Amino acid sequence: MPESKPRKKTAAAEKTASVSQAYKPNAVWFKPVMFGLMILGLLWIITFYISEGALPVRDWGSWNIVAGFGIAIAGFLMTTRWRS
């Protein structure tokens, strides 16, 4: 029994397939939030050290360092999804 030949894709079908997988840049808010989180985390840690533990949250004690690094790391993790 003879085998049928596969159909060739038309130019329109190839263009439609490539558009769905096209490069899409990030939303406008992405970069400011990313850099904002990194700066906020840094400022959180600096504030903790300058105020000798009185700020930003006195009851947290040394956990303020973890909070500052957590905020900064969230910003750094956003860089893995950054498309310009």
mmCIF file of the N, C-alpha and C atoms, coordinates in Angstrom:
data_MODEL
# 
_entry.id   MODEL 
# 
loop_
_atom_site.group_PDB 
_atom_site.id 
_atom_site.type_symbol 
_atom_site.label_atom_id 
_atom_site.label_alt_id 
_atom_site.label_comp_id 
_atom_site.label_asym_id 
_atom_site.label_entity_id 
_atom_site.label_seq_id 
_atom_site.pdbx_PDB_ins_code 
_atom_site.Cartn_x 
_atom_site.Cartn_y 
_atom_site.Cartn_z 
_atom_site.occupancy 
_atom_site.B_iso_or_equiv 
_atom_site.pdbx_formal_charge 
_atom_site.auth_seq_id 
_atom_site.auth_comp_id 
_atom_site.auth_asym_id 
_atom_site.auth_atom_id 
_atom_site.pdbx_PDB_model_num 
ATOM 1   N N  . MET A 1 1  ? 0.844  -1.161 0.000  1.00 0.00 ? 1  MET A N  1 
ATOM 2   C CA . MET A 1 1  ? 0.000  0.000  0.000  1.00 0.00 ? 1  MET A CA 1 
ATOM 3   C C  . MET A 1 1  ? 0.900  1.239  0.000  1.00 0.00 ? 1  MET A C  1 
ATOM 4   N N  . PRO A 1 2  ? 0.668  2.206  -0.851 1.00 0.00 ? 2  PRO A N  1 
ATOM 5   C CA . PRO A 1 2  ? 1.510  3.409  -0.902 1.00 0.00 ? 2  PRO A CA 1 
ATOM 6   C C  . PRO A 1 2  ? 1.245  4.329  0.295  1.00 0.00 ? 2  PRO A C  1 
ATOM 7   N N  . GLU A 1 3  ? 2.320  4.990  0.748  1.00 0.00 ? 3  GLU A N  1 
ATOM 8   C CA . GLU A 1 3  ? 2.186  5.930  1.864  1.00 0.00 ? 3  GLU A CA 1 
ATOM 9   C C  . GLU A 1 3  ? 1.807  7.306  1.327  1.00 0.00 ? 3  GLU A C  1 
ATOM 10  N N  . SER A 1 4  ? 0.982  7.975  2.070  1.00 0.00 ? 4  SER A N  1 
ATOM 11  C CA . SER A 1 4  ? 0.613  9.325  1.663  1.00 0.00 ? 4  SER A CA 1 
ATOM 12  C C  . SER A 1 4  ? 1.703  10.293 2.089  1.00 0.00 ? 4  SER A C  1 
ATOM 13  N N  . LYS A 1 5  ? 1.882  11.318 1.311  1.00 0.00 ? 5  LYS A N  1 
ATOM 14  C CA . LYS A 1 5  ? 2.904  12.313 1.614  1.00 0.00 ? 5  LYS A CA 1 
ATOM 15  C C  . LYS A 1 5  ? 2.348  13.314 2.620  1.00 0.00 ? 5  LYS A C  1 
ATOM 16  N N  . PRO A 1 6  ? 3.190  13.767 3.551  1.00 0.00 ? 6  PRO A N  1 
ATOM 17  C CA . PRO A 1 6  ? 2.695  14.774 4.503  1.00 0.00 ? 6  PRO A CA 1 
ATOM 18  C C  . PRO A 1 6  ? 2.425  16.097 3.789  1.00 0.00 ? 6  PRO A C  1 
ATOM 19  N N  . ARG A 1 7  ? 1.450  16.806 4.276  1.00 0.00 ? 7  ARG A N  1 
ATOM 20  C CA . ARG A 1 7  ? 1.108  18.092 3.678  1.00 0.00 ? 7  ARG A CA 1 
ATOM 21  C C  . ARG A 1 7  ? 2.163  19.128 4.022  1.00 0.00 ? 7  ARG A C  1 
ATOM 22  N N  . LYS A 1 8  ? 2.406  19.982 3.061  1.00 0.00 ? 8  LYS A N  1 
ATOM 23  C CA . LYS A 1 8  ? 3.339  21.078 3.306  1.00 0.00 ? 8  LYS A CA 1 
ATOM 24  C C  . LYS A 1 8  ? 2.581  22.222 3.951  1.00 0.00 ? 8  LYS A C  1 
ATOM 25  N N  . LYS A 1 9  ? 3.251  22.877 4.903  1.00 0.00 ? 9  LYS A N  1 
ATOM 26  C CA . LYS A 1 9  ? 2.621  24.011 5.562  1.00 0.00 ? 9  LYS A CA 1 
ATOM 27  C C  . LYS A 1 9  ? 2.672  25.226 4.644  1.00 0.00 ? 9  LYS A C  1 
ATOM 28  N N  . THR A 1 10 ? 1.598  25.952 4.627  1.00 0.00 ? 10 THR A N  1 
ATOM 29  C CA . THR A 1 10 ? 1.572  27.180 3.845  1.00 0.00 ? 10 THR A CA 1 
ATOM 30  C C  . THR A 1 10 ? 2.274  28.274 4.622  1.00 0.00 ? 10 THR A C  1 
ATOM 31  N N  . ALA A 1 11 ? 2.595  29.339 3.951  1.00 0.00 ? 11 ALA A N  1 
ATOM 32  C CA . ALA A 1 11 ? 3.280  30.460 4.596  1.00 0.00 ? 11 ALA A CA 1 
ATOM 33  C C  . ALA A 1 11 ? 2.410  31.065 5.701  1.00 0.00 ? 11 ALA A C  1 
ATOM 34  N N  . ALA A 1 12 ? 1.105  31.111 5.476  1.00 0.00 ? 12 ALA A N  1 
ATOM 35  C CA . ALA A 1 12 ? 0.200  31.674 6.477  1.00 0.00 ? 12 ALA A CA 1 
ATOM 36  C C  . ALA A 1 12 ? 0.166  30.804 7.735  1.00 0.00 ? 12 ALA A C  1 
ATOM 37  N N  . ALA A 1 13 ? 0.189  29.500 7.578  1.00 0.00 ? 13 ALA A N  1 
ATOM 38  C CA . ALA A 1 13 ? 0.165  28.587 8.727  1.00 0.00 ? 13 ALA A CA 1 
ATOM 39  C C  . ALA A 1 13 ? 1.462  28.695 9.522  1.00 0.00 ? 13 ALA A C  1 
ATOM 40  N N  . GLU A 1 14 ? 2.592  28.836 8.823  1.00 0.00 ? 14 GLU A N  1 
ATOM 41  C CA . GLU A 1 14 ? 3.868  28.977 9.522  1.00 0.00 ? 14 GLU A CA 1 
ATOM 42  C C  . GLU A 1 14 ? 3.929  30.304 10.273 1.00 0.00 ? 14 GLU A C  1 
ATOM 43  N N  . LYS A 1 15 ? 3.390  31.354 9.675  1.00 0.00 ? 15 LYS A N  1 
ATOM 44  C CA . LYS A 1 15 ? 3.397  32.658 10.322 1.00 0.00 ? 15 LYS A CA 1 
ATOM 45  C C  . LYS A 1 15 ? 2.518  32.647 11.569 1.00 0.00 ? 15 LYS A C  1 
ATOM 46  N N  . THR A 1 16 ? 1.373  31.988 11.511 1.00 0.00 ? 16 THR A N  1 
ATOM 47  C CA . THR A 1 16 ? 0.476  31.894 12.653 1.00 0.00 ? 16 THR A CA 1 
ATOM 48  C C  . THR A 1 16 ? 1.153  31.128 13.792 1.00 0.00 ? 16 THR A C  1 
ATOM 49  N N  . ALA A 1 17 ? 1.866  30.079 13.469 1.00 0.00 ? 17 ALA A N  1 
ATOM 50  C CA . ALA A 1 17 ? 2.554  29.284 14.488 1.00 0.00 ? 17 ALA A CA 1 
ATOM 51  C C  . ALA A 1 17 ? 3.668  30.085 15.134 1.00 0.00 ? 17 ALA A C  1 
ATOM 52  N N  . SER A 1 18 ? 4.387  30.893 14.345 1.00 0.00 ? 18 SER A N  1 
ATOM 53  C CA . SER A 1 18 ? 5.496  31.655 14.911 1.00 0.00 ? 18 SER A CA 1 
ATOM 54  C C  . SER A 1 18 ? 5.009  32.841 15.739 1.00 0.00 ? 18 SER A C  1 
ATOM 55  N N  . VAL A 1 19 ? 3.836  33.380 15.418 1.00 0.00 ? 19 VAL A N  1 
ATOM 56  C CA . VAL A 1 19 ? 3.313  34.514 16.178 1.00 0.00 ? 19 VAL A CA 1 
ATOM 57  C C  . VAL A 1 19 ? 2.934  34.084 17.588 1.00 0.00 ? 19 VAL A C  1 
ATOM 58  N N  . SER A 1 20 ? 2.394  32.899 17.748 1.00 0.00 ? 20 SER A N  1 
ATOM 59  C CA . SER A 1 20 ? 1.999  32.450 19.080 1.00 0.00 ? 20 SER A CA 1 
ATOM 60  C C  . SER A 1 20 ? 3.205  32.210 19.982 1.00 0.00 ? 20 SER A C  1 
ATOM 61  N N  . GLN A 1 21 ? 4.346  31.908 19.403 1.00 0.00 ? 21 GLN A N  1 
ATOM 62  C CA . GLN A 1 21 ? 5.553  31.685 20.183 1.00 0.00 ? 21 GLN A CA 1 
ATOM 63  C C  . GLN A 1 21 ? 6.497  32.878 20.088 1.00 0.00 ? 21 GLN A C  1 
ATOM 64  N N  . ALA A 1 22 ? 5.973  34.008 19.669 1.00 0.00 ? 22 ALA A N  1 
ATOM 65  C CA . ALA A 1 22 ? 6.800  35.193 19.474 1.00 0.00 ? 22 ALA A CA 1 
ATOM 66  C C  . ALA A 1 22 ? 7.320  35.721 20.807 1.00 0.00 ? 22 ALA A C  1 
ATOM 67  N N  . TYR A 1 23 ? 8.368  36.478 20.702 1.00 0.00 ? 23 TYR A N  1 
ATOM 68  C CA . TYR A 1 23 ? 8.992  37.112 21.860 1.00 0.00 ? 23 TYR A CA 1 
ATOM 69  C C  . TYR A 1 23 ? 8.067  38.202 22.378 1.00 0.00 ? 23 TYR A C  1 
ATOM 70  N N  . LYS A 1 24 ? 7.755  38.149 23.662 1.00 0.00 ? 24 LYS A N  1 
ATOM 71  C CA . LYS A 1 24 ? 6.886  39.139 24.270 1.00 0.00 ? 24 LYS A CA 1 
ATOM 72  C C  . LYS A 1 24 ? 7.635  39.812 25.418 1.00 0.00 ? 24 LYS A C  1 
ATOM 73  N N  . PRO A 1 25 ? 7.808  41.128 25.358 1.00 0.00 ? 25 PRO A N  1 
ATOM 74  C CA . PRO A 1 25 ? 8.500  41.812 26.464 1.00 0.00 ? 25 PRO A CA 1 
ATOM 75  C C  . PRO A 1 25 ? 7.633  41.848 27.715 1.00 0.00 ? 25 PRO A C  1 
ATOM 76  N N  . ASN A 1 26 ? 8.275  42.151 28.841 1.00 0.00 ? 26 ASN A N  1 
ATOM 77  C CA . ASN A 1 26 ? 7.565  42.234 30.116 1.00 0.00 ? 26 ASN A CA 1 
ATOM 78  C C  . ASN A 1 26 ? 6.632  43.437 30.138 1.00 0.00 ? 26 ASN A C  1 
ATOM 79  N N  . ALA A 1 27 ? 5.740  43.417 31.101 1.00 0.00 ? 27 ALA A N  1 
ATOM 80  C CA . ALA A 1 27 ? 4.846  44.546 31.304 1.00 0.00 ? 27 ALA A CA 1 
ATOM 81  C C  . ALA A 1 27 ? 5.645  45.763 31.774 1.00 0.00 ? 27 ALA A C  1 
ATOM 82  N N  . VAL A 1 28 ? 5.041  46.921 31.667 1.00 0.00 ? 28 VAL A N  1 
ATOM 83  C CA . VAL A 1 28 ? 5.719  48.171 32.023 1.00 0.00 ? 28 VAL A CA 1 
ATOM 84  C C  . VAL A 1 28 ? 6.100  48.202 33.498 1.00 0.00 ? 28 VAL A C  1 
ATOM 85  N N  . TRP A 1 29 ? 5.312  47.594 34.351 1.00 0.00 ? 29 TRP A N  1 
ATOM 86  C CA . TRP A 1 29 ? 5.531  47.653 35.796 1.00 0.00 ? 29 TRP A CA 1 
ATOM 87  C C  . TRP A 1 29 ? 6.630  46.702 36.265 1.00 0.00 ? 29 TRP A C  1 
ATOM 88  N N  . PHE A 1 30 ? 7.080  45.793 35.418 1.00 0.00 ? 30 PHE A N  1 
ATOM 89  C CA . PHE A 1 30 ? 7.988  44.727 35.859 1.00 0.00 ? 30 PHE A CA 1 
ATOM 90  C C  . PHE A 1 30 ? 9.329  45.266 36.351 1.00 0.00 ? 30 PHE A C  1 
ATOM 91  N N  . LYS A 1 31 ? 9.989  46.110 35.559 1.00 0.00 ? 31 LYS A N  1 
ATOM 92  C CA . LYS A 1 31 ? 11.305 46.620 35.953 1.00 0.00 ? 31 LYS A CA 1 
ATOM 93  C C  . LYS A 1 31 ? 11.257 47.479 37.205 1.00 0.00 ? 31 LYS A C  1 
ATOM 94  N N  . PRO A 1 32 ? 10.310 48.427 37.319 1.00 0.00 ? 32 PRO A N  1 
ATOM 95  C CA . PRO A 1 32 ? 10.281 49.207 38.558 1.00 0.00 ? 32 PRO A CA 1 
ATOM 96  C C  . PRO A 1 32 ? 10.046 48.362 39.810 1.00 0.00 ? 32 PRO A C  1 
ATOM 97  N N  . VAL A 1 33 ? 9.196  47.344 39.702 1.00 0.00 ? 33 VAL A N  1 
ATOM 98  C CA . VAL A 1 33 ? 8.950  46.473 40.862 1.00 0.00 ? 33 VAL A CA 1 
ATOM 99  C C  . VAL A 1 33 ? 10.200 45.663 41.187 1.00 0.00 ? 33 VAL A C  1 
ATOM 100 N N  . MET A 1 34 ? 10.858 45.146 40.164 1.00 0.00 ? 34 MET A N  1 
ATOM 101 C CA . MET A 1 34 ? 12.062 44.336 40.362 1.00 0.00 ? 34 MET A CA 1 
ATOM 102 C C  . MET A 1 34 ? 13.154 45.154 41.062 1.00 0.00 ? 34 MET A C  1 
ATOM 103 N N  . PHE A 1 35 ? 13.467 46.315 40.503 1.00 0.00 ? 35 PHE A N  1 
ATOM 104 C CA . PHE A 1 35 ? 14.503 47.147 41.113 1.00 0.00 ? 35 PHE A CA 1 
ATOM 105 C C  . PHE A 1 35 ? 14.044 47.699 42.459 1.00 0.00 ? 35 PHE A C  1 
ATOM 106 N N  . GLY A 1 36 ? 12.763 47.993 42.581 1.00 0.00 ? 36 GLY A N  1 
ATOM 107 C CA . GLY A 1 36 ? 12.224 48.495 43.840 1.00 0.00 ? 36 GLY A CA 1 
ATOM 108 C C  . GLY A 1 36 ? 12.384 47.493 44.971 1.00 0.00 ? 36 GLY A C  1 
ATOM 109 N N  . LEU A 1 37 ? 12.125 46.219 44.688 1.00 0.00 ? 37 LEU A N  1 
ATOM 110 C CA . LEU A 1 37 ? 12.288 45.190 45.716 1.00 0.00 ? 37 LEU A CA 1 
ATOM 111 C C  . LEU A 1 37 ? 13.744 45.044 46.136 1.00 0.00 ? 37 LEU A C  1 
ATOM 112 N N  . MET A 1 38 ? 14.656 45.102 45.170 1.00 0.00 ? 38 MET A N  1 
ATOM 113 C CA . MET A 1 38 ? 16.070 44.990 45.521 1.00 0.00 ? 38 MET A CA 1 
ATOM 114 C C  . MET A 1 38 ? 16.516 46.166 46.386 1.00 0.00 ? 38 MET A C  1 
ATOM 115 N N  . ILE A 1 39 ? 16.095 47.363 46.026 1.00 0.00 ? 39 ILE A N  1 
ATOM 116 C CA . ILE A 1 39 ? 16.478 48.554 46.792 1.00 0.00 ? 39 ILE A CA 1 
ATOM 117 C C  . ILE A 1 39 ? 15.794 48.560 48.157 1.00 0.00 ? 39 ILE A C  1 
ATOM 118 N N  . LEU A 1 40 ? 14.518 48.179 48.202 1.00 0.00 ? 40 LEU A N  1 
ATOM 119 C CA . LEU A 1 40 ? 13.798 48.143 49.481 1.00 0.00 ? 40 LEU A CA 1 
ATOM 120 C C  . LEU A 1 40 ? 14.451 47.158 50.457 1.00 0.00 ? 40 LEU A C  1 
ATOM 121 N N  . GLY A 1 41 ? 14.840 45.986 49.967 1.00 0.00 ? 41 GLY A N  1 
ATOM 122 C CA . GLY A 1 41 ? 15.519 45.012 50.822 1.00 0.00 ? 41 GLY A CA 1 
ATOM 123 C C  . GLY A 1 41 ? 16.833 45.553 51.363 1.00 0.00 ? 41 GLY A C  1 
ATOM 124 N N  . LEU A 1 42 ? 17.584 46.229 50.500 1.00 0.00 ? 42 LEU A N  1 
ATOM 125 C CA . LEU A 1 42 ? 18.849 46.822 50.934 1.00 0.00 ? 42 LEU A CA 1 
ATOM 126 C C  . LEU A 1 42 ? 18.607 47.910 51.973 1.00 0.00 ? 42 LEU A C  1 
ATOM 127 N N  . LEU A 1 43 ? 17.629 48.778 51.721 1.00 0.00 ? 43 LEU A N  1 
ATOM 128 C CA . LEU A 1 43 ? 17.324 49.846 52.683 1.00 0.00 ? 43 LEU A CA 1 
ATOM 129 C C  . LEU A 1 43 ? 16.817 49.285 54.007 1.00 0.00 ? 43 LEU A C  1 
ATOM 130 N N  . TRP A 1 44 ? 16.086 48.177 53.955 1.00 0.00 ? 44 TRP A N  1 
ATOM 131 C CA . TRP A 1 44 ? 15.588 47.535 55.178 1.00 0.00 ? 44 TRP A CA 1 
ATOM 132 C C  . TRP A 1 44 ? 16.760 47.109 56.064 1.00 0.00 ? 44 TRP A C  1 
ATOM 133 N N  . ILE A 1 45 ? 17.738 46.464 55.445 1.00 0.00 ? 45 ILE A N  1 
ATOM 134 C CA . ILE A 1 45 ? 18.910 45.983 56.194 1.00 0.00 ? 45 ILE A CA 1 
ATOM 135 C C  . ILE A 1 45 ? 19.741 47.158 56.708 1.00 0.00 ? 45 ILE A C  1 
ATOM 136 N N  . ILE A 1 46 ? 19.947 48.170 55.875 1.00 0.00 ? 46 ILE A N  1 
ATOM 137 C CA . ILE A 1 46 ? 20.725 49.340 56.297 1.00 0.00 ? 46 ILE A CA 1 
ATOM 138 C C  . ILE A 1 46 ? 20.039 50.045 57.459 1.00 0.00 ? 46 ILE A C  1 
ATOM 139 N N  . THR A 1 47 ? 18.702 50.188 57.370 1.00 0.00 ? 47 THR A N  1 
ATOM 140 C CA . THR A 1 47 ? 17.957 50.833 58.450 1.00 0.00 ? 47 THR A CA 1 
ATOM 141 C C  . THR A 1 47 ? 18.090 50.053 59.751 1.00 0.00 ? 47 THR A C  1 
ATOM 142 N N  . PHE A 1 48 ? 18.047 48.739 59.660 1.00 0.00 ? 48 PHE A N  1 
ATOM 143 C CA . PHE A 1 48 ? 18.195 47.898 60.854 1.00 0.00 ? 48 PHE A CA 1 
ATOM 144 C C  . PHE A 1 48 ? 19.550 48.127 61.519 1.00 0.00 ? 48 PHE A C  1 
ATOM 145 N N  . TYR A 1 49 ? 20.611 48.168 60.718 1.00 0.00 ? 49 TYR A N  1 
ATOM 146 C CA . TYR A 1 49 ? 21.941 48.339 61.296 1.00 0.00 ? 49 TYR A CA 1 
ATOM 147 C C  . TYR A 1 49 ? 22.169 49.748 61.825 1.00 0.00 ? 49 TYR A C  1 
ATOM 148 N N  . ILE A 1 50 ? 21.712 50.755 61.096 1.00 0.00 ? 50 ILE A N  1 
ATOM 149 C CA . ILE A 1 50 ? 21.928 52.144 61.523 1.00 0.00 ? 50 ILE A CA 1 
ATOM 150 C C  . ILE A 1 50 ? 21.163 52.438 62.809 1.00 0.00 ? 50 ILE A C  1 
ATOM 151 N N  . SER A 1 51 ? 19.937 51.901 62.913 1.00 0.00 ? 51 SER A N  1 
ATOM 152 C CA . SER A 1 51 ? 19.127 52.175 64.113 1.00 0.00 ? 51 SER A CA 1 
ATOM 153 C C  . SER A 1 51 ? 19.455 51.234 65.268 1.00 0.00 ? 51 SER A C  1 
ATOM 154 N N  . GLU A 1 52 ? 20.449 50.372 65.082 1.00 0.00 ? 52 GLU A N  1 
ATOM 155 C CA . GLU A 1 52 ? 20.880 49.420 66.110 1.00 0.00 ? 52 GLU A CA 1 
ATOM 156 C C  . GLU A 1 52 ? 19.739 48.523 66.574 1.00 0.00 ? 52 GLU A C  1 
ATOM 157 N N  . GLY A 1 53 ? 18.912 48.087 65.615 1.00 0.00 ? 53 GLY A N  1 
ATOM 158 C CA . GLY A 1 53 ? 17.846 47.138 65.913 1.00 0.00 ? 53 GLY A CA 1 
ATOM 159 C C  . GLY A 1 53 ? 16.519 47.743 66.299 1.00 0.00 ? 53 GLY A C  1 
ATOM 160 N N  . ALA A 1 54 ? 16.449 49.078 66.411 1.00 0.00 ? 54 ALA A N  1 
ATOM 161 C CA . ALA A 1 54 ? 15.183 49.715 66.803 1.00 0.00 ? 54 ALA A CA 1 
ATOM 162 C C  . ALA A 1 54 ? 14.193 49.798 65.644 1.00 0.00 ? 54 ALA A C  1 
ATOM 163 N N  . LEU A 1 55 ? 14.673 49.870 64.446 1.00 0.00 ? 55 LEU A N  1 
ATOM 164 C CA . LEU A 1 55 ? 13.828 49.954 63.251 1.00 0.00 ? 55 LEU A CA 1 
ATOM 165 C C  . LEU A 1 55 ? 14.193 48.830 62.302 1.00 0.00 ? 55 LEU A C  1 
ATOM 166 N N  . PRO A 1 56 ? 13.475 48.464 61.346 1.00 0.00 ? 56 PRO A N  1 
ATOM 167 C CA . PRO A 1 56 ? 12.114 48.799 60.974 1.00 0.00 ? 56 PRO A CA 1 
ATOM 168 C C  . PRO A 1 56 ? 11.069 48.176 61.898 1.00 0.00 ? 56 PRO A C  1 
ATOM 169 N N  . VAL A 1 57 ? 11.292 46.949 62.418 1.00 0.00 ? 57 VAL A N  1 
ATOM 170 C CA . VAL A 1 57 ? 10.329 46.336 63.346 1.00 0.00 ? 57 VAL A CA 1 
ATOM 171 C C  . VAL A 1 57 ? 11.106 45.875 64.576 1.00 0.00 ? 57 VAL A C  1 
ATOM 172 N N  . ARG A 1 58 ? 10.917 46.547 65.684 1.00 0.00 ? 58 ARG A N  1 
ATOM 173 C CA . ARG A 1 58 ? 11.698 46.253 66.901 1.00 0.00 ? 58 ARG A CA 1 
ATOM 174 C C  . ARG A 1 58 ? 11.471 44.824 67.396 1.00 0.00 ? 58 ARG A C  1 
ATOM 175 N N  . ASP A 1 59 ? 10.230 44.349 67.372 1.00 0.00 ? 59 ASP A N  1 
ATOM 176 C CA . ASP A 1 59 ? 9.916  43.026 67.927 1.00 0.00 ? 59 ASP A CA 1 
ATOM 177 C C  . ASP A 1 59 ? 10.548 41.874 67.144 1.00 0.00 ? 59 ASP A C  1 
ATOM 178 N N  . TRP A 1 60 ? 10.902 42.106 65.899 1.00 0.00 ? 60 TRP A N  1 
ATOM 179 C CA . TRP A 1 60 ? 11.478 41.030 65.098 1.00 0.00 ? 60 TRP A CA 1 
ATOM 180 C C  . TRP A 1 60 ? 12.936 40.768 65.443 1.00 0.00 ? 60 TRP A C  1 
ATOM 181 N N  . GLY A 1 61 ? 13.608 41.748 65.988 1.00 0.00 ? 61 GLY A N  1 
ATOM 182 C CA . GLY A 1 61 ? 15.022 41.578 66.343 1.00 0.00 ? 61 GLY A CA 1 
ATOM 183 C C  . GLY A 1 61 ? 15.864 41.308 65.109 1.00 0.00 ? 61 GLY A C  1 
ATOM 184 N N  . SER A 1 62 ? 16.682 40.269 65.187 1.00 0.00 ? 62 SER A N  1 
ATOM 185 C CA . SER A 1 62 ? 17.563 39.938 64.068 1.00 0.00 ? 62 SER A CA 1 
ATOM 186 C C  . SER A 1 62 ? 16.829 39.355 62.869 1.00 0.00 ? 62 SER A C  1 
ATOM 187 N N  . TRP A 1 63 ? 15.571 39.027 63.032 1.00 0.00 ? 63 TRP A N  1 
ATOM 188 C CA . TRP A 1 63 ? 14.787 38.541 61.890 1.00 0.00 ? 63 TRP A CA 1 
ATOM 189 C C  . TRP A 1 63 ? 14.571 39.634 60.852 1.00 0.00 ? 63 TRP A C  1 
ATOM 190 N N  . ASN A 1 64 ? 14.842 40.893 61.221 1.00 0.00 ? 64 ASN A N  1 
ATOM 191 C CA . ASN A 1 64 ? 14.783 41.980 60.245 1.00 0.00 ? 64 ASN A CA 1 
ATOM 192 C C  . ASN A 1 64 ? 15.783 41.760 59.116 1.00 0.00 ? 64 ASN A C  1 
ATOM 193 N N  . ILE A 1 65 ? 16.913 41.156 59.420 1.00 0.00 ? 65 ILE A N  1 
ATOM 194 C CA . ILE A 1 65 ? 17.913 40.861 58.385 1.00 0.00 ? 65 ILE A CA 1 
ATOM 195 C C  . ILE A 1 65 ? 17.341 39.849 57.395 1.00 0.00 ? 65 ILE A C  1 
ATOM 196 N N  . VAL A 1 66 ? 16.678 38.824 57.927 1.00 0.00 ? 66 VAL A N  1 
ATOM 197 C CA . VAL A 1 66 ? 16.065 37.813 57.062 1.00 0.00 ? 66 VAL A CA 1 
ATOM 198 C C  . VAL A 1 66 ? 14.980 38.450 56.189 1.00 0.00 ? 66 VAL A C  1 
ATOM 199 N N  . ALA A 1 67 ? 14.193 39.346 56.784 1.00 0.00 ? 67 ALA A N  1 
ATOM 200 C CA . ALA A 1 67 ? 13.146 40.026 56.018 1.00 0.00 ? 67 ALA A CA 1 
ATOM 201 C C  . ALA A 1 67 ? 13.752 40.872 54.901 1.00 0.00 ? 67 ALA A C  1 
ATOM 202 N N  . GLY A 1 68 ? 14.806 41.609 55.210 1.00 0.00 ? 68 GLY A N  1 
ATOM 203 C CA . GLY A 1 68 ? 15.465 42.438 54.196 1.00 0.00 ? 68 GLY A CA 1 
ATOM 204 C C  . GLY A 1 68 ? 16.044 41.608 53.073 1.00 0.00 ? 68 GLY A C  1 
ATOM 205 N N  . PHE A 1 69 ? 16.731 40.524 53.430 1.00 0.00 ? 69 PHE A N  1 
ATOM 206 C CA . PHE A 1 69 ? 17.282 39.655 52.392 1.00 0.00 ? 69 PHE A CA 1 
ATOM 207 C C  . PHE A 1 69 ? 16.169 38.975 51.602 1.00 0.00 ? 69 PHE A C  1 
ATOM 208 N N  . GLY A 1 70 ? 15.085 38.626 52.246 1.00 0.00 ? 70 GLY A N  1 
ATOM 209 C CA . GLY A 1 70 ? 13.963 38.003 51.545 1.00 0.00 ? 70 GLY A CA 1 
ATOM 210 C C  . GLY A 1 70 ? 13.362 38.930 50.511 1.00 0.00 ? 70 GLY A C  1 
ATOM 211 N N  . ILE A 1 71 ? 13.198 40.188 50.865 1.00 0.00 ? 71 ILE A N  1 
ATOM 212 C CA . ILE A 1 71 ? 12.665 41.174 49.919 1.00 0.00 ? 71 ILE A CA 1 
ATOM 213 C C  . ILE A 1 71 ? 13.627 41.359 48.746 1.00 0.00 ? 71 ILE A C  1 
ATOM 214 N N  . ALA A 1 72 ? 14.922 41.478 49.052 1.00 0.00 ? 72 ALA A N  1 
ATOM 215 C CA . ALA A 1 72 ? 15.922 41.662 48.000 1.00 0.00 ? 72 ALA A CA 1 
ATOM 216 C C  . ALA A 1 72 ? 16.005 40.433 47.099 1.00 0.00 ? 72 ALA A C  1 
ATOM 217 N N  . ILE A 1 73 ? 15.930 39.249 47.663 1.00 0.00 ? 73 ILE A N  1 
ATOM 218 C CA . ILE A 1 73 ? 16.006 38.024 46.869 1.00 0.00 ? 73 ILE A CA 1 
ATOM 219 C C  . ILE A 1 73 ? 14.805 37.905 45.949 1.00 0.00 ? 73 ILE A C  1 
ATOM 220 N N  . ALA A 1 74 ? 13.629 38.366 46.410 1.00 0.00 ? 74 ALA A N  1 
ATOM 221 C CA . ALA A 1 74 ? 12.454 38.358 45.536 1.00 0.00 ? 74 ALA A CA 1 
ATOM 222 C C  . ALA A 1 74 ? 12.716 39.211 44.296 1.00 0.00 ? 74 ALA A C  1 
ATOM 223 N N  . GLY A 1 75 ? 13.371 40.351 44.478 1.00 0.00 ? 75 GLY A N  1 
ATOM 224 C CA . GLY A 1 75 ? 13.740 41.190 43.332 1.00 0.00 ? 75 GLY A CA 1 
ATOM 225 C C  . GLY A 1 75 ? 14.748 40.513 42.432 1.00 0.00 ? 75 GLY A C  1 
ATOM 226 N N  . PHE A 1 76 ? 15.746 39.855 43.034 1.00 0.00 ? 76 PHE A N  1 
ATOM 227 C CA . PHE A 1 76 ? 16.741 39.154 42.220 1.00 0.00 ? 76 PHE A CA 1 
ATOM 228 C C  . PHE A 1 76 ? 16.127 37.977 41.475 1.00 0.00 ? 76 PHE A C  1 
ATOM 229 N N  . LEU A 1 77 ? 15.170 37.303 42.071 1.00 0.00 ? 77 LEU A N  1 
ATOM 230 C CA . LEU A 1 77 ? 14.501 36.199 41.368 1.00 0.00 ? 77 LEU A CA 1 
ATOM 231 C C  . LEU A 1 77 ? 13.685 36.705 40.179 1.00 0.00 ? 77 LEU A C  1 
ATOM 232 N N  . MET A 1 78 ? 13.199 37.916 40.281 1.00 0.00 ? 78 MET A N  1 
ATOM 233 C CA . MET A 1 78 ? 12.465 38.492 39.155 1.00 0.00 ? 78 MET A CA 1 
ATOM 234 C C  . MET A 1 78 ? 13.373 38.712 37.949 1.00 0.00 ? 78 MET A C  1 
ATOM 235 N N  . THR A 1 79 ? 14.683 38.877 38.174 1.00 0.00 ? 79 THR A N  1 
ATOM 236 C CA . THR A 1 79 ? 15.599 39.095 37.051 1.00 0.00 ? 79 THR A CA 1 
ATOM 237 C C  . THR A 1 79 ? 15.668 37.878 36.139 1.00 0.00 ? 79 THR A C  1 
ATOM 238 N N  . THR A 1 80 ? 15.338 36.701 36.643 1.00 0.00 ? 80 THR A N  1 
ATOM 239 C CA . THR A 1 80 ? 15.373 35.517 35.787 1.00 0.00 ? 80 THR A CA 1 
ATOM 240 C C  . THR A 1 80 ? 14.241 35.522 34.761 1.00 0.00 ? 80 THR A C  1 
ATOM 241 N N  . ARG A 1 81 ? 13.210 36.307 34.994 1.00 0.00 ? 81 ARG A N  1 
ATOM 242 C CA . ARG A 1 81 ? 12.074 36.419 34.058 1.00 0.00 ? 81 ARG A CA 1 
ATOM 243 C C  . ARG A 1 81 ? 12.078 37.698 33.262 1.00 0.00 ? 81 ARG A C  1 
ATOM 244 N N  . TRP A 1 82 ? 13.146 38.508 33.386 1.00 0.00 ? 82 TRP A N  1 
ATOM 245 C CA . TRP A 1 82 ? 13.195 39.813 32.752 1.00 0.00 ? 82 TRP A CA 1 
ATOM 246 C C  . TRP A 1 82 ? 13.503 39.668 31.268 1.00 0.00 ? 82 TRP A C  1 
ATOM 247 N N  . ARG A 1 83 ? 12.645 40.230 30.451 1.00 0.00 ? 83 ARG A N  1 
ATOM 248 C CA . ARG A 1 83 ? 12.857 40.316 29.002 1.00 0.00 ? 83 ARG A CA 1 
ATOM 249 C C  . ARG A 1 83 ? 12.721 41.774 28.623 1.00 0.00 ? 83 ARG A C  1 
ATOM 250 N N  . SER A 1 84 ? 13.735 42.334 27.984 1.00 0.00 ? 84 SER A N  1 
ATOM 251 C CA . SER A 1 84 ? 13.675 43.760 27.663 1.00 0.00 ? 84 SER A CA 1 
ATOM 252 C C  . SER A 1 84 ? 13.083 44.042 26.321 1.00 0.00 ? 84 SER A C  1 
# 
